[in-house]
């Protein structure tokens, strides 16, 4: 599904990112099993979508409506009729 970025106004598929850092996850796994496991589970469950062009988190679903296409077509017909 396409996403619209409110920051750069690009339309395209989003990138999925995870919160936290891999380096901290590795340190917690080396220290003890339980904190590493909890942090890893939190990172895997806290994914979010970002813009593939600018990396902004201000993205929304974008689905062009069929009415928009019909409007454009009817506008072109009207312009041709005036000529």
N, CA, C and O atoms as CSV, one atom per row, in Angstrom:
chain,resi,resn,atom,element,x,y,z
A,1,UNK,N,N,0.838,-1.172,0.000
A,1,UNK,CA,C,0.000,0.000,0.000
A,1,UNK,C,C,0.886,1.240,0.000
A,1,UNK,O,O,1.911,1.275,0.682
A,2,UNK,N,N,0.502,2.230,-0.745
A,2,UNK,CA,C,1.264,3.459,-0.839
A,2,UNK,C,C,1.010,4.347,0.374
A,2,UNK,O,O,-0.082,4.358,0.942
A,3,UNK,N,N,2.030,5.079,0.750
A,3,UNK,CA,C,1.926,6.004,1.868
A,3,UNK,C,C,2.303,7.402,1.380
A,3,UNK,O,O,3.173,7.555,0.523
A,4,UNK,N,N,1.649,8.406,1.925
A,4,UNK,CA,C,1.925,9.801,1.612
A,4,UNK,C,C,2.708,10.398,2.773
A,4,UNK,O,O,2.276,10.329,3.923
A,5,UNK,N,N,3.866,10.986,2.466
A,5,UNK,CA,C,4.686,11.634,3.493
A,5,UNK,C,C,4.233,13.082,3.632
A,5,UNK,O,O,4.182,13.817,2.645
A,6,UNK,N,N,3.907,13.489,4.845
A,6,UNK,CA,C,3.473,14.862,5.082
A,6,UNK,C,C,4.657,15.823,5.118
A,6,UNK,O,O,4.468,17.038,5.060
A,7,UNK,N,N,5.861,15.299,5.213
A,7,UNK,CA,C,7.047,16.132,5.288
A,7,UNK,C,C,7.552,16.514,3.890
A,7,UNK,O,O,7.770,17.693,3.613
A,8,UNK,N,N,7.737,15.518,3.009
A,8,UNK,CA,C,8.282,15.792,1.673
A,8,UNK,C,C,7.262,15.575,0.559
A,8,UNK,O,O,7.576,15.786,-0.612
A,9,UNK,N,N,6.041,15.154,0.908
A,9,UNK,CA,C,4.929,14.932,-0.029
A,9,UNK,C,C,5.216,13.862,-1.081
A,9,UNK,O,O,4.625,13.885,-2.161
A,10,UNK,N,N,6.102,12.942,-0.781
A,10,UNK,CA,C,6.342,11.833,-1.706
A,10,UNK,C,C,5.339,10.712,-1.429
A,10,UNK,O,O,4.854,10.550,-0.309
A,11,UNK,N,N,5.046,9.951,-2.473
A,11,UNK,CA,C,4.112,8.828,-2.361
A,11,UNK,C,C,4.873,7.572,-2.729
A,11,UNK,O,O,5.531,7.526,-3.769
A,12,UNK,N,N,4.793,6.561,-1.893
A,12,UNK,CA,C,5.473,5.306,-2.174
A,12,UNK,C,C,5.341,4.355,-1.005
A,12,UNK,O,O,4.676,4.654,-0.013
A,13,UNK,N,N,5.981,3.206,-1.133
A,13,UNK,CA,C,5.918,2.232,-0.037
A,13,UNK,C,C,6.764,2.706,1.146
A,13,UNK,O,O,7.840,3.270,0.948
A,14,UNK,N,N,6.291,2.485,2.367
A,14,UNK,CA,C,7.058,2.929,3.537
A,14,UNK,C,C,8.159,1.939,3.888
A,14,UNK,O,O,8.135,0.785,3.458
A,15,UNK,N,N,9.120,2.404,4.671
A,15,UNK,CA,C,10.148,1.536,5.245
A,15,UNK,C,C,9.750,1.249,6.683
A,15,UNK,O,O,9.265,2.133,7.389
A,16,UNK,N,N,9.953,0.026,7.109
A,16,UNK,CA,C,9.670,-0.347,8.493
A,16,UNK,C,C,10.958,-0.213,9.316
A,16,UNK,O,O,12.003,-0.735,8.927
A,17,UNK,N,N,10.878,0.474,10.431
A,17,UNK,CA,C,12.016,0.671,11.332
A,17,UNK,C,C,11.662,0.126,12.707
A,17,UNK,O,O,10.490,-0.029,13.051
A,18,UNK,N,N,12.700,-0.160,13.485
A,18,UNK,CA,C,12.508,-0.622,14.866
A,18,UNK,C,C,13.062,0.414,15.822
A,18,UNK,O,O,14.052,1.081,15.523
A,19,UNK,N,N,12.425,0.544,16.966
A,19,UNK,CA,C,12.933,1.445,17.994
A,19,UNK,C,C,14.140,0.797,18.671
A,19,UNK,O,O,14.325,-0.418,18.599
A,20,UNK,N,N,14.944,1.604,19.317
A,20,UNK,CA,C,16.109,1.082,20.022
A,20,UNK,C,C,17.303,0.901,19.107
A,20,UNK,O,O,17.260,1.254,17.928
A,21,UNK,N,N,18.380,0.342,19.670
A,21,UNK,CA,C,19.603,0.142,18.894
A,21,UNK,C,C,20.070,-1.303,18.999
A,21,UNK,O,O,19.852,-1.981,20.003
A,22,UNK,N,N,20.707,-1.741,17.946
A,22,UNK,CA,C,21.244,-3.097,17.909
A,22,UNK,C,C,22.407,-3.252,18.884
A,22,UNK,O,O,22.563,-4.305,19.501
A,23,UNK,N,N,23.218,-2.214,19.024
A,23,UNK,CA,C,24.372,-2.312,19.925
A,23,UNK,C,C,23.935,-2.520,21.381
A,23,UNK,O,O,24.533,-3.321,22.100
A,24,UNK,N,N,22.898,-1.801,21.812
A,24,UNK,CA,C,22.397,-1.998,23.175
A,24,UNK,C,C,21.809,-3.391,23.336
A,24,UNK,O,O,21.963,-4.019,24.383
A,25,UNK,N,N,21.150,-3.861,22.322
A,25,UNK,CA,C,20.581,-5.214,22.367
A,25,UNK,C,C,21.684,-6.261,22.540
A,25,UNK,O,O,21.545,-7.192,23.334
A,26,UNK,N,N,22.766,-6.104,21.802
A,26,UNK,CA,C,23.883,-7.055,21.922
A,26,UNK,C,C,24.528,-6.994,23.306
A,26,UNK,O,O,24.869,-8.034,23.870
A,27,UNK,N,N,24.697,-5.797,23.856
A,27,UNK,CA,C,25.278,-5.656,25.202
A,27,UNK,C,C,24.390,-6.332,26.239
A,27,UNK,O,O,24.884,-7.022,27.132
A,28,UNK,N,N,23.071,-6.131,26.119
A,28,UNK,CA,C,22.161,-6.766,27.080
A,28,UNK,C,C,22.173,-8.285,26.945
A,28,UNK,O,O,22.050,-8.987,27.948
A,29,UNK,N,N,22.316,-8.802,25.739
A,29,UNK,CA,C,22.397,-10.254,25.562
A,29,UNK,C,C,23.690,-10.801,26.167
A,29,UNK,O,O,23.704,-11.904,26.714
A,30,UNK,N,N,24.766,-10.036,26.071
A,30,UNK,CA,C,26.038,-10.496,26.640
A,30,UNK,C,C,26.028,-10.443,28.167
A,30,UNK,O,O,26.668,-11.264,28.823
A,31,UNK,N,N,25.306,-9.481,28.728
A,31,UNK,CA,C,25.252,-9.359,30.194
A,31,UNK,C,C,24.418,-10.470,30.816
A,31,UNK,O,O,24.925,-11.262,31.611
A,32,UNK,N,N,23.165,-10.528,30.462
A,32,UNK,CA,C,22.264,-11.528,31.019
A,32,UNK,C,C,21.235,-11.917,29.973
A,32,UNK,O,O,20.964,-11.156,29.044
A,33,UNK,N,N,20.678,-13.073,30.121
A,33,UNK,CA,C,19.701,-13.581,29.174
A,33,UNK,C,C,18.372,-12.842,29.262
A,33,UNK,O,O,17.794,-12.502,28.229
A,34,UNK,N,N,17.875,-12.585,30.466
A,34,UNK,CA,C,16.537,-12.006,30.633
A,34,UNK,C,C,16.446,-10.573,30.085
A,34,UNK,O,O,15.524,-10.293,29.318
A,35,UNK,N,N,17.367,-9.641,30.446
A,35,UNK,CA,C,17.242,-8.287,29.877
A,35,UNK,C,C,17.385,-8.281,28.352
A,35,UNK,O,O,16.697,-7.524,27.667
A,36,UNK,N,N,18.255,-9.101,27.835
A,36,UNK,CA,C,18.432,-9.179,26.379
A,36,UNK,C,C,17.175,-9.675,25.696
A,36,UNK,O,O,16.785,-9.148,24.654
A,37,UNK,N,N,16.539,-10.678,26.267
A,37,UNK,CA,C,15.310,-11.235,25.697
A,37,UNK,C,C,14.176,-10.214,25.752
A,37,UNK,O,O,13.440,-10.061,24.777
A,38,UNK,N,N,14.028,-9.522,26.865
A,38,UNK,CA,C,12.968,-8.521,27.014
A,38,UNK,C,C,13.181,-7.373,26.032
A,38,UNK,O,O,12.233,-6.930,25.384
A,39,UNK,N,N,14.416,-6.888,25.919
A,39,UNK,CA,C,14.717,-5.782,25.011
A,39,UNK,C,C,14.499,-6.201,23.554
A,39,UNK,O,O,13.974,-5.418,22.763
A,40,UNK,N,N,14.887,-7.402,23.195
A,40,UNK,CA,C,14.687,-7.902,21.829
A,40,UNK,C,C,13.207,-7.998,21.494
A,40,UNK,O,O,12.785,-7.621,20.401
A,41,UNK,N,N,12.422,-8.502,22.437
A,41,UNK,CA,C,10.975,-8.607,22.195
A,41,UNK,C,C,10.362,-7.223,22.038
A,41,UNK,O,O,9.503,-7.025,21.179
A,42,UNK,N,N,10.793,-6.253,22.860
A,42,UNK,CA,C,10.282,-4.892,22.745
A,42,UNK,C,C,10.638,-4.289,21.388
A,42,UNK,O,O,9.806,-3.627,20.766
A,43,UNK,N,N,11.866,-4.513,20.926
A,43,UNK,CA,C,12.278,-3.969,19.630
A,43,UNK,C,C,11.469,-4.578,18.489
A,43,UNK,O,O,11.073,-3.861,17.570
A,44,UNK,N,N,11.218,-5.875,18.527
A,44,UNK,CA,C,10.471,-6.533,17.452
A,44,UNK,C,C,9.009,-6.113,17.441
A,44,UNK,O,O,8.380,-6.094,16.384
A,45,UNK,N,N,8.458,-5.773,18.610
A,45,UNK,CA,C,7.048,-5.400,18.682
A,45,UNK,C,C,6.816,-3.911,18.454
A,45,UNK,O,O,5.673,-3.497,18.262
A,46,UNK,N,N,7.857,-3.106,18.470
A,46,UNK,CA,C,7.677,-1.657,18.333
A,46,UNK,C,C,8.168,-1.160,16.973
A,46,UNK,O,O,8.985,-0.242,16.892
A,47,UNK,N,N,7.666,-1.771,15.923
A,47,UNK,CA,C,8.010,-1.321,14.574
A,47,UNK,C,C,7.132,-0.142,14.197
A,47,UNK,O,O,5.997,-0.026,14.657
A,48,UNK,N,N,7.665,0.728,13.359
A,48,UNK,CA,C,6.894,1.868,12.885
A,48,UNK,C,C,7.273,2.158,11.433
A,48,UNK,O,O,8.330,1.744,10.958
A,49,UNK,N,N,6.394,2.873,10.743
A,49,UNK,CA,C,6.589,3.178,9.326
A,49,UNK,C,C,7.260,4.532,9.170
A,49,UNK,O,O,6.938,5.485,9.880
A,50,UNK,N,N,8.205,4.606,8.224
A,50,UNK,CA,C,8.852,5.865,7.894
A,50,UNK,C,C,8.823,6.070,6.392
A,50,UNK,O,O,8.631,5.124,5.628
A,51,UNK,N,N,9.014,7.300,5.980
A,51,UNK,CA,C,9.061,7.639,4.558
A,51,UNK,C,C,10.328,7.040,3.953
A,51,UNK,O,O,11.409,7.151,4.532
A,52,UNK,N,N,10.197,6.411,2.799
A,52,UNK,CA,C,11.368,5.811,2.162
A,52,UNK,C,C,12.266,6.864,1.528
A,52,UNK,O,O,13.428,6.580,1.237
A,53,UNK,N,N,11.755,8.078,1.306
A,53,UNK,CA,C,12.552,9.137,0.690
A,53,UNK,C,C,13.315,9.966,1.727
A,53,UNK,O,O,14.520,10.172,1.587
A,54,UNK,N,N,12.616,10.445,2.774
A,54,UNK,CA,C,13.268,11.358,3.722
A,54,UNK,C,C,13.441,10.774,5.125
A,54,UNK,O,O,14.171,11.343,5.936
A,55,UNK,N,N,12.787,9.652,5.425
A,55,UNK,CA,C,12.916,9.032,6.742
A,55,UNK,C,C,11.984,9.595,7.798
A,55,UNK,O,O,12.092,9.222,8.967
A,56,UNK,N,N,11.083,10.471,7.426
A,56,UNK,CA,C,10.153,11.071,8.378
A,56,UNK,C,C,9.131,10.047,8.854
A,56,UNK,O,O,8.791,9.109,8.132
A,57,UNK,N,N,8.649,10.238,10.070
A,57,UNK,CA,C,7.614,9.357,10.612
A,57,UNK,C,C,6.216,9.894,10.336
A,57,UNK,O,O,5.233,9.272,10.738
A,58,UNK,N,N,6.107,11.021,9.669
A,58,UNK,CA,C,4.810,11.646,9.369
A,58,UNK,C,C,4.248,11.089,8.063
A,58,UNK,O,O,4.185,11.799,7.060
A,59,UNK,N,N,3.841,9.819,8.075
A,59,UNK,CA,C,3.281,9.186,6.886
A,59,UNK,C,C,1.849,8.752,7.158
A,59,UNK,O,O,1.503,8.362,8.273
A,60,UNK,N,N,1.020,8.825,6.119
A,60,UNK,CA,C,-0.372,8.397,6.216
A,60,UNK,C,C,-0.702,7.525,5.017
A,60,UNK,O,O,-0.021,7.570,3.993
A,61,UNK,N,N,-1.754,6.731,5.160
A,61,UNK,CA,C,-2.198,5.899,4.044
A,61,UNK,C,C,-2.632,6.788,2.891
A,61,UNK,O,O,-3.240,7.839,3.092
A,62,UNK,N,N,-2.308,6.346,1.672
A,62,UNK,CA,C,-2.682,7.111,0.488
A,62,UNK,C,C,-3.342,6.167,-0.491
A,62,UNK,O,O,-2.729,5.212,-0.969
A,63,UNK,N,N,-4.608,6.449,-0.787
A,63,UNK,CA,C,-5.348,5.670,-1.773
A,63,UNK,C,C,-6.122,6.654,-2.637
A,63,UNK,O,O,-7.126,7.207,-2.188
A,64,UNK,N,N,-5.676,6.883,-3.869
A,64,UNK,CA,C,-6.402,7.818,-4.716
A,64,UNK,C,C,-7.817,7.310,-4.969
A,64,UNK,O,O,-8.021,6.132,-5.259
A,65,UNK,N,N,-8.776,8.197,-4.858
A,65,UNK,CA,C,-10.165,7.781,-5.024
A,65,UNK,C,C,-10.520,7.686,-6.501
A,65,UNK,O,O,-9.970,8.428,-7.315
A,66,UNK,N,N,-11.426,6.787,-6.859
A,66,UNK,CA,C,-11.869,6.689,-8.249
A,66,UNK,C,C,-12.545,7.973,-8.721
A,66,UNK,O,O,-12.517,8.282,-9.912
A,67,UNK,N,N,-13.145,8.715,-7.812
A,67,UNK,CA,C,-13.808,9.962,-8.173
A,67,UNK,C,C,-12.808,10.988,-8.691
A,67,UNK,O,O,-13.132,11.784,-9.572
A,68,UNK,N,N,-11.599,10.971,-8.149
A,68,UNK,CA,C,-10.575,11.901,-8.601
A,68,UNK,C,C,-10.218,11.639,-10.050
A,68,UNK,O,O,-10.057,12.578,-10.829
A,69,UNK,N,N,-10.093,10.381,-10.419
A,69,UNK,CA,C,-9.799,10.028,-11.807
A,69,UNK,C,C,-10.944,10.424,-12.732
A,69,UNK,O,O,-10.706,10.903,-13.841
A,70,UNK,N,N,-12.178,10.230,-12.289
A,70,UNK,CA,C,-13.338,10.590,-13.104
A,70,UNK,C,C,-13.415,12.099,-13.274
A,70,UNK,O,O,-13.785,12.583,-14.343
A,71,UNK,N,N,-13.075,12.836,-12.247
A,71,UNK,CA,C,-13.069,14.296,-12.336
A,71,UNK,C,C,-12.061,14.782,-13.360
A,71,UNK,O,O,-12.352,15.669,-14.162
A,72,UNK,N,N,-10.883,14.197,-13.327
A,72,UNK,CA,C,-9.843,14.598,-14.273
A,72,UNK,C,C,-10.279,14.312,-15.698
A,72,UNK,O,O,-10.074,15.131,-16.594
A,73,UNK,N,N,-10.880,13.150,-15.908
A,73,UNK,CA,C,-11.317,12.790,-17.253
A,73,UNK,C,C,-12.416,13.723,-17.732
A,73,UNK,O,O,-12.390,14.167,-18.880
A,74,UNK,N,N,-13.381,14.027,-16.873
A,74,UNK,CA,C,-14.482,14.898,-17.283
A,74,UNK,C,C,-13.969,16.313,-17.536
A,74,UNK,O,O,-14.476,17.002,-18.421
A,75,UNK,N,N,-12.978,16.753,-16.776
A,75,UNK,CA,C,-12.394,18.074,-17.009
A,75,UNK,C,C,-11.719,18.156,-18.355
A,75,UNK,O,O,-11.799,19.188,-19.022
A,76,UNK,N,N,-11.049,17.082,-18.777
A,76,UNK,CA,C,-10.398,17.066,-20.074
A,76,UNK,C,C,-11.426,17.106,-21.194
A,76,UNK,O,O,-11.207,17.756,-22.216
A,77,UNK,N,N,-12.539,16.420,-21.010
A,77,UNK,CA,C,-13.585,16.398,-22.024
A,77,UNK,C,C,-14.178,17.796,-22.162
A,77,UNK,O,O,-14.445,18.249,-23.275
A,78,UNK,N,N,-14.385,18.479,-21.039
A,78,UNK,CA,C,-14.931,19.832,-21.085
A,78,UNK,C,C,-13.997,20.792,-21.797
A,78,UNK,O,O,-14.441,21.654,-22.556
A,79,UNK,N,N,-12.703,20.643,-21.552
A,79,UNK,CA,C,-11.719,21.510,-22.197
A,79,UNK,C,C,-11.723,21.284,-23.707
A,79,UNK,O,O,-11.639,22.237,-24.482
A,80,UNK,N,N,-11.823,20.012,-24.124
A,80,UNK,CA,C,-11.835,19.699,-25.550
A,80,UNK,C,C,-13.114,20.206,-26.201
A,80,UNK,O,O,-13.091,20.600,-27.368
A,81,UNK,N,N,-14.221,20.206,-25.479
A,81,UNK,CA,C,-15.493,20.673,-26.031
A,81,UNK,C,C,-15.481,22.177,-26.259
A,81,UNK,O,O,-16.137,22.663,-27.180
A,82,UNK,N,N,-14.747,22.925,-25.435
A,82,UNK,CA,C,-14.680,24.367,-25.574
A,82,UNK,C,C,-13.870,24.783,-26.798
A,82,UNK,O,O,-14.083,25.871,-27.334
A,83,UNK,N,N,-12.957,23.948,-27.241
A,83,UNK,CA,C,-12.098,24.296,-28.380
A,83,UNK,C,C,-12.843,24.253,-29.645
A,83,UNK,O,O,-12.275,24.518,-30.705
